[in-house]
Amino acid sequence: MRIRIKGRYLLSFYNWFKSREGREDSPWREFHEELIDSGIVRGVEFPFTMQDFKGTLYDRIRVSPLANMREILIADIYELLPNSAQAESFRQLIQSGVPEIIWVTAQDILQGRMPAGSPAGTHIAPHAKKIL
């Protein structure tokens, strides 16, 4: 979600976001759009996903390097809990070398380093460290 609000509404926004009322609070749509609709994984193996909500991370207000304005990053963090067939599907995906997927290690994320052979212009966002 990306919105612009006046500072005087920030506390109200935080309270609304934290309440989870009236907002999408499941990672399913993103998973479906990014992996199933794109054909990277098969929907027959992923008619649903189970995930564990790990928490919400709130960054401090900072100046966005892209938008040149103040921003706050808020992230709901989930851990995917694949069943055995889904886990096997991911193992096969790792072996397949699909170019749309770049597999990185925790060390790569901590160092902000893309694996050798990654397409030019790809990068690991600094906030990716928050998932570790």
C-alpha positions, 0 to 999 in steps of 0.5 A: 500500500502506498498513500500520502497523508498529512502528518496530523493524520499519521496517528489515526493511520497507524491505529487503523493499520494496526487494527487490520480492519478494512485492509488486506492483511493476507499475503495470498493475493501477492503470492497468487499474482507473483507466482501462480498467475505468472506461471512460476508455480502451478496453481494445482499444487498451491490451491491455498497457502498456510502462513504464520504471521510473525509481526509488523515492522515499523521504520522511522520516518526518513526521506525516500531516496526515490520519491524525495519526500518523507516516508515510513515503511511498514511491513507485515512479515509472514513465514510461508508454511508449505505442505510437503507437495508445495515444498517439493515444488519449491525444491524443483523450482530451485533446480530449474533455474527459472530466470524470473526467480533469483535465489539468495542466501541470508548472507547475500541479503545481509551484504546486499549482494546479488549472486553471480550471474544475476541480471544487471540492474537487480538489487536487494533492497536494504529493508530485505534484512528485516525478514531475517 
